[in-house]
């Protein structure tokens, strides 16, 4: 799907609260982008790094579209509410937004200044900067405006035809947790040495509990070798555990580990699960799964992954150690879309 297909249209309809999202039309035909001496050339043959850049540009393009959508719909909702109440837009803004935002205090302006400069000496900021005061007030006004628009959004019926770009993701069935036929599939690219990935584990556990039978999680390796030199070895070790049908048990042990993921430590963790030590040591020592881990890294790079954790929820990208609410926002939208299609 080309990025021009992301924006189908926009409509504002007033009725009981309802938010809908229309899914991208899947592409079933692989089309060549060139012919070289009679041989077809396809975009997916490009180097993973270039394909990753394209994926990131698609997501950036959508973010700009979403920003434009929010501005247009927000303004229309404000204008509609002013008309409904029989007042001018300016009066509505003064009543519901400006009138409810307090002037920044000198202490707040000083704290704001310190945050901008990083200067450790508060005493030098006793005289409040009028520019900082105005910047702080404008930030609060915009936050209040957005909060008010969100209230109006909930009270109205907003029908949106803007769907985020979806990236085609594949999984390894041996590293799938949850219902294999679930309507919602989360594909996670992660790193066993990454503290943010460890933090994300609690969110993922809650997501699986909340959407039991509805959501599944597939793990993909994306060790950041430059900053986590032991992560790739740990990823290979997890594949060795998978050979003995103990992948998720080993996965969980690594994410609760409080020591460097050295060869000996990885073997010790395998022993905790009563894995065949000889087979495990042979598997890890001979780097049996090094190529498999590299394949995950290549796939992640092709999808535009640059850091961990990175998630694709039914193909929709979500980056970083996000709170449960962010997962729920996308999942609930996907479920609502399914019910209304």
Secondary structure, DSSP 8 states (H G I E B T S, - for coil): --GGGSEEEEEEE-SS-EEE--------S---SEEETTEEE-GGGS-HHHHHHHHHHHHHHHHHHHHHHHHHHHHHHHHHHHHHHTS-HHHHHHHHTGGGS----HHHHHHHHHHHH--S-GGGG-S--HHHHHHHHHHHHHHHHHHHHHHHHHHSEEEEEE----------GGGEEE-TT-SEEEEEEE-TT-HHHHHHHHHHHHHHHHTTTTEEEEEEE---TTT-TTHHHHHHHHHHHHHTT-HHHHHHHHHT--S---HHHHHHHHHHTT--HHHHHHHHHTTTTHHHHHHHHHHHHHTT--SSSEEEETTEEEESS--HHHHHHHHHHHHHHHHH-
